[in-house]
Amino acid sequence: MSKIEMKTPLVEMDGDEMTRILWQMIKDELITPFVDLKSEYYDLGLKHRNETNDQVTIDSAEATKKYGVAVKCATITPNAARVEEYDLKEMWKSPNGTIRAILDGTVFRAPIIVKGIEPCVKNWKKPITIARHAYGDVYKASEMKIPGPGKVELVYTREDGTEERELIHNFTKAGVIQGQHNLCDSIESFARSCFNFALDTKQDLWFATKDTISKKYDHTFKDIFQEIFDKEYKEKFEAANIEYFYTLIDDAVARVMKSEGGFIWACKNYDGDVMSDMLSSAFGSLAMMTSVLVSPQGYFEYEAAHGTVQRHYYKHLKGEETSTNSVATIFAWSGALRKRGELDELPELMKFADNLEKACIETIESGKMTGDLARITSLENPSVLNSKDFIIAIRETLESYD
């Protein structure tokens, strides 16, 4: 069988630990036998990031701007223990955070729905997509430990030297402070990405913050969303018969729990981080979640929403068998290939991506799955496969299609 030809490379960002092992298995069994893969490869494994002083992460993001589509493996964001384990020069920042800041995109995450893996919330019938702002807030925060009594202020110094001050707190004893920021341009990009994604997928869009408490910071988010919607998107939403509305974050949580799903929930950076994990677990598994970074400039970066599966990696290093769920990583590849095919007008590549996802779902629904899914499935007597055998089972399903 002749392989599907590609016109333009996609950017391939390799990663760490068990997901790096799965990455190579997926390429060997599910991609290169069927596609004449063209990719510009970047090794974002922690050792190589350390060797390049993290320049490789920046280079991979710039390459994504050049080619428009990237696929990324899960990577380690080092803490103090990782600095010692990998003998790092410094505690390098999250590669995801670096890439998101350069691409100025919004992360859209949605659960992969499979029969036999029922949501914990019984009334959820359709996927709920989290739209997460990918810049600023706590991820760009400056922090300080306050050793004792004293006054702490926010100080804004204009270019002409004049100052504006806001008291944070008069400390009478030790404490901590944190300074967060965001940019109006980035918030505008966030809003437009969300509105465009809602129109593309014909889903209602919710946006939630806490403007009643944060009357300047969160209120700015609310105002920017509303202004852009009223000026640029209101008529388009009406024509598409979809809705945009704003609500407080606590009200949104209550509404989500009682809903049937089938909408996009836009959140600020940290809110989106937390809520996407909650939704993925409630729908079944972190390993059953798609994730794509979309920028208003038309850049797309597909990744798995979960981490590097450290515990399984240590078992793998000991030669022990693992049963690691690779579905989210496979869907990162299928998403990137589908988008590459769409942009390059390659219907065969788009169909292959569709079939790859279909093969994943049908393999699980036939009772063949990894251990994490076997523990929660309603299917009787599932076959628990190890990491590689699960990927091979997907290949067998894929090869059964015409």
ABEGO torsion letter per residue (X at the ends): XBBBBBABBBBBBBBBEAAAAAAAAAAAAAAAAABBBBBBBBBABAAAAAAAGGAAAAAAAAAAAAAGBBBBBBBBBBBAAAAAAAGBABBBBBAAAAAAAAAGBBBBBBBBBBBGBBBABAABABBBBBBBBABEEAAABBBBBBABBEBBBBBBBBAAGBBBBBBABBBABBBBBBBBBBBAAAAAAAAAAAAAAAAAAGBBBBBBBBAAABAAAAAAAAAAAAAAAAAAAAAAAAAAGBBBBBBBAAAAAAAAAABAEGBBBBBBAAAAAAAAAAAAAAAGBAABBBBBBBBAAGBBBBBBABBAGAAAAAAAAAGBBBBBBAAAAAAAAAAAAAAAAAAAGBAAAAAAAAAAAAAAAAAAAAGBBBAAAAAABABBGBBBBBAAAAAAAAAAAAAABX
